[in-house]
């Protein structure tokens, strides 16, 4: 490898050509502070505008200080990361940033998780010498995301994920000079833009400028209300991440503790979204089989590829960008909404309450799920199937508010009848998981034979677009693709549009690596090892399950027998399937 | 009968604004009326430079230079000068020192020390007629390059000439071309002309494009030949409609003549030029921001490297030069590098165009050899300070530059000496200030411009410049402290040290250079609460001299805020807390008892 030698803080170091000063220093144990710089290694997510100027260092012989995050090392370079000149500049830049930042850390949703706050603490900021004008922007509430632009430090991370990672482009820098800020076009509220509410902007925002809508207070109020019953469901990816909020190592599987904590908080019924993930496989799998069989028998009217539809940001994406292709995704509702629909009918009847007296709460790794609960088509007589969707972070807050020592909590089981699940359900939490779960059921149904191997390694991994050929003996070789990141999904949609798409079945997740890095998960601050640990943990949880195929879940078998009839039957069609809308954004420039 | 005489009328933006088009109409009318159409022809030209005395009309071949011509003068010019051969004396320029009229511009102080290379055709040819350009060697250099020289030879010639970028930073042009030529050979490349002139008071590029668009097109084609590009883009401010129009006409004519487009001069070389319009952001003069703007993205700079030569427009190797830089290219090819490099100083060759403005007698566009002193420019070409006032400073380099003072008057001007003096060449704005100008207010003015024009990408420029401006405002409001001055110094230094692009890095220069050269004035504002130039309104104080006041009450009655108290026949007093410093009292006082302190 082509390497170069340079000196940083009086120590010599050898690095590959092209290495930045920041990376070179890092490998020497020198931690140069950064703010705008963001990189999720191996997940193709990065932001390197070199705009905040916090990481400036002195390069001997250069006229100006150099931003370490984007300045490449040169042979024989002499770098001083802690010379007085660099320290003074760094401190002044931070003071400038703080001089246009609200001083309300105590109430801030990012308090304790804010990168600006920790930087100020690390730099020992005790006063801000600059007094002057402060930005004044109204706070915007959307169904999922809260935007407080007064806290925007123009790091542009949100803009990068929105534009480059998701190819959505709902927010970007507007205006210039001091009033420059990240905003929507024409200052429209997010709901009127192309925003798909994936929330990755929230996940990467270093400050409190972007946060999720907080439903914890409403949930606590309903738990305390004697007139209603409360039930809760927990999504697969939550169980491999929540522990991080309580000091447990990333990738700790805390399923039992979650069930115990939710019971301790006071939910009347503690269920599992994994149960409805198995239900989703029954419905979606049956739909895939039906459409495939028709397609293979020469029916040209059938839409192939079938695409998954459990990611709510992805649903928003095709409704807003590709409404003309909205017949490709499966009509199966997401596990969250299938759960809600069953809870407010089958389960409400079982416990003898009307749907308005049963409050259904979900805990999701996601902020788009909040938007999903508010969809009109998921309401009956004005009451939603799922009343509140909480993020993993909100659940952590609830647990703390309720004085629960999570880390030392003895484990508990989910309740029945909506609590049993399989390994196929838990892998819904990672990219490739829905595909694998569907294959475990679909291939068995199509061939009528028990699978010789359950693990479909070929659809696993963390590459943004993965494809595989899955032979189904006696039927066909299935071409499948798994993508995450909506930019990658766009690639597939464009192929469909152009008539060049060769796949039969495609899984799409909006977030990096799937739900494990959903926007509702504990903040990883760019540490990809956290996401990778969650990824590993999901497959471990799958392996630990005694049953690993959805169609073998006894509670699923039971509900079809008792209530639903058969997959894609009349009752399921009514309760568990949905339809999509043309939500293409049309801007009236004249307005 | 062939045309024997030409009447050149300035059609630049300045003279056009003074109705030079009506002069043209009147002249043509008179020519028709006197049946002279075959004998004399009116030519609309670009800027003559002597804008102070515009509209300018020049008669060829006798080189009579008429100033401040009005449409009503057309009749006399035709009847007296053209028909009878008698110069219209009252329209001639009168030299202020000798009080004698000067008929030929060659003998005018304003032109004596000038050397017009870039502006060689401005004020001489009709910019909308390609044949006039060709008659003045237009496209001869392109022909020479394409038929007699290899791209390497052309680059070597430009390198040998010592030409440096006229946009401000002064990067060697030949080297820039060489880097672009060697970058990713065989790929699509672009030649970009930066015509996003934005410095307050600067109009060099506009005048060049209005007066001689073909030399820019020609130079861009030469550059394309050198670096291997077949496409050129001119990024021009949409606020320059005349320049845009002339470029459009010029491009169409050059295409028609086969001097642009496919297979130029039968050599197989293809080069086409498109215009791109800027939306009025100063920062888009920075080359990476300019490229982003052309790509339809937000006009903001990105970190270099990669330089445009490596990855520019649409990610392709791109050479960006300023208008004036291109204007020099054809002359260098035609006359040779040795000739060009004989002009100027050791490290800055050739000439520089300046827009001379401010408190100076001869406001206008000038082109002078590098190495000329400020004294020569201000006192000889510029004709000294207006109203005989005392020279205080000259601002060069626009918002990125700094102020030079009396002590710099005899410094030979070039890229390096200006930087050493705490300013910079910039694109060529030169604003002269006299004793009535407050240097703190000047710093505040330039900073206000940068604050408005910052793109907002990096913290030091977005927030830092705002804070600098707030501190300066505090000082000019009379509320400054010595700590503020210290903060001003430190913050300026940090912004210079940490900002992302050239705009941010140089934005504190007006503050730093005035602090360095006029520290006393800052201290006066802060400690004595005094503005010696009387420009900072908040520091002005109207005072009634009790010895002179007769107690007539006129001032008290006129004061709009009743800030003056006193009884009849007794001296009055101005209550400073109520006074809004409108100056009404001073006008009303018949006894000269009120003064401004």
Contacts between the chains, C-beta under 8 A, distances in Angstrom:
chain1	res1	chain2	res2	distance
A	49	B	302	7.6
A	49	B	457	6.8
A	50	B	302	7.6
A	50	B	303	4.4
A	50	B	458	7.7
A	50	B	500	6.3
A	51	B	457	4.8
A	51	B	458	4.9
A	51	B	459	7.2
A	51	B	500	6.5
A	52	B	458	7.2
A	52	B	459	5.5
A	53	B	458	5.4
A	53	B	459	5.3
A	53	B	460	5.7
A	53	B	498	4.6
A	53	B	499	7.3
A	53	B	500	7.1
A	54	B	459	7.8
A	56	B	497	7.4
A	56	B	498	5.1
A	64	B	496	7.2
A	64	B	497	5.5
A	64	B	498	7.2
A	64	B	499	7.9
A	64	B	505	6.1
A	65	B	497	4.8
A	65	B	498	5.4
A	67	B	303	6.9
A	67	B	500	7.8
A	70	B	303	4.9
A	71	B	303	8.0
A	72	B	305	7.5
A	85	B	497	7.1
A	88	B	490	7.5
A	88	B	494	6.9
A	89	B	494	4.8
A	89	B	497	5.3
A	89	B	498	5.0
A	92	B	460	7.9
A	92	B	464	7.7
A	92	B	490	7.0
A	92	B	491	6.7
A	92	B	494	4.3
A	92	B	498	7.9
A	93	B	459	5.2
A	93	B	460	5.9
A	93	B	464	7.7
A	93	B	494	7.0
A	93	B	498	5.9
A	96	B	459	5.6
A	96	B	460	6.6
A	96	B	463	4.1
A	96	B	464	5.1
A	96	B	467	6.4
A	97	B	459	5.3
A	97	B	463	6.5
A	99	B	463	6.4
A	99	B	467	6.5
A	100	B	463	5.2
A	100	B	466	7.9
A	129	B	487	6.6
A	130	B	463	8.0
A	130	B	467	4.7
A	130	B	487	7.9
A	130	B	491	8.0
A	131	B	470	7.8
A	132	B	466	6.5
A	132	B	467	5.4
A	132	B	470	4.2
A	133	B	466	6.8
A	133	B	470	7.0
A	153	B	459	7.5
A	154	B	456	6.4
A	154	B	457	7.0
A	154	B	459	7.4
A	154	B	462	6.7
A	172	B	298	7.1
A	173	B	298	5.8
A	173	B	300	7.5
A	173	B	456	6.9
A	173	B	457	7.5
A	175	B	456	6.9
A	176	B	281	6.8
A	176	B	283	7.6
A	176	B	452	7.9
A	176	B	453	7.3
A	176	B	454	6.4
A	176	B	455	5.2
A	176	B	456	5.0
A	177	B	451	5.6
A	177	B	452	5.8
A	177	B	453	6.9
A	177	B	454	4.2
A	177	B	455	7.5
A	177	B	456	5.4
A	177	B	462	6.5
A	177	B	465	7.9
A	177	B	466	7.5
A	178	B	451	6.5
A	178	B	454	7.4
A	178	B	456	7.0
A	178	B	462	6.0
A	178	B	463	6.8
A	178	B	465	8.0
A	178	B	466	4.4
A	179	B	456	7.4
A	180	B	454	7.7
A	180	B	455	6.9
A	180	B	456	2.4
A	180	B	457	7.4
A	180	B	462	6.0
A	181	B	456	7.8
